Amino acid sequence: MSEHIKEFCGLFGIYGTPDAAKHTYYGLYALQHRGEEGAGIASTDGATIRDFRGMGQVGDVFTSDSFEVLAGHAAIGHVRYSTTGSNNITNVQPIVVQYSRGEIAVAHNGNLVNAQPMRSKLESRGSIFRTTTDSEIVLHLLAASCQADWLEALANSLNEIKGAFSLLFITPNEIVGVRDPNGFRPLMLGKLKDSYCFASETCAFDLIGAEVIREVAPGELISINQSGLTSRHYAPPVRHARCIFELIYFARADSVIFGEHVHLFRQRLGRQLVKEHGVDADIVVAVPHSATSAAIGYHRESGIPLEQGFIANNYMGRTFIQPIQGKRHEYVNIKLNAVPQVLKGRKVVVVDDSIVRGTTTAGKMRMLRKAGAKEIHLRISCPPHRYPCYYGIDFASCEELIANKVPPEKMAEFFEVDSIGYLSIEGMKACAECEPDGFCMACFDGKYPVHVTEGTGKWSLEMPHKPKVPAAAKH
Ligand code: SF4
């Protein structure tokens, strides 16, 4: 996949170490793939919350001076891609506010599907919002609660929001991690010596030398303060709906989320592809880098040698500009190069992890052909994307998805390949070792686990006339 599909957000938090902000910085560095538009850290020294936020990647936002500002024993951090609200500094998280109980900051991964009515309701009662993110809504609900116990107030507030939310909160004397009852987005709990930490993915724990304890359970609220860790379930149990696309594409291959090791899960997808769409070929080639694990699986199951038919330009950042007008240099040519010495005269199985809009796939296939590939058999390690996501992934609309534009029998011709094979939904599910029925697969099957309020979308809290949710999004 090298389309403009965007990651969403990454979270890291730690309590009980003098270098809390520095550990958070490293944690965010490991989670950079989950959001490159902005990054921020909020920390506490036990008396007050300080924050430092900026646009861009983690390495560009923070300097050594930032850590003097952020000195303290606890911190939470966030890397952001905007799935709700504009890409600007106001919307970069954590969001820090003062309210009747004191200072608090929040960082959010996911998307609320009732954000618009909740915000309208709160505004009609006098709330003034600072950002255009859905994440701020939970702070206003908390502020409006009359509960004396703030964790009780938080639990009540969480029961009013719907959709996908993994959240971290920090107050002057504790941090709190929360997952929505369906468990759409990952959130892991770890330990570094005497400190507890939270992270979207375990690769963040690996970088700071923390051990993994377990995932925060769907519907669980964990608070950590000087008395230790306490856990409660704030919502009645519902069907789990972990985002299967995290495992297919978004998460880092060395992470463990949802009880699955991402690399091994993707290898099983590749093996399953052979069972469903095996073909006689000379070599297997991965589209770098996210399809590498699936290509290894295809190679191992089929016995067909794995080769490096594409080389990626690792220095191509998201800020690439087109200095020369026209299409002389296609985006895909700048990002990838095919290797004729590997491909010439060969029958090639090329494995990619997904096709969403299909904007770059044809270019990649042309590149293989130009490099001399005799036959090209495209294998996709997930089913066709037919529906948008409202739970935190910035996919295309229904109309833009290639699987809705080109009929299956014309797909190979469209991409100029000899054959194409997508993994089946059942085959994809069979690759999960932990709770195969506990996944959201709505972008593949249209079965949305949580009702989507009309008007939900990236710009729903900014534009007065919002695009409507397509009929397929409602159950
Ligand atoms: S719709 Fe797709 S991308 Fe969105 S949460 Fe569900 S599985 Fe993940």
Residues whose N, C-alpha, C, O or C-beta is under 5 A from the ligand:
A	BS01	SF4	C243 I244 F245 P388 C389 Y390 Y391 I393 C440 M441 A442 C443
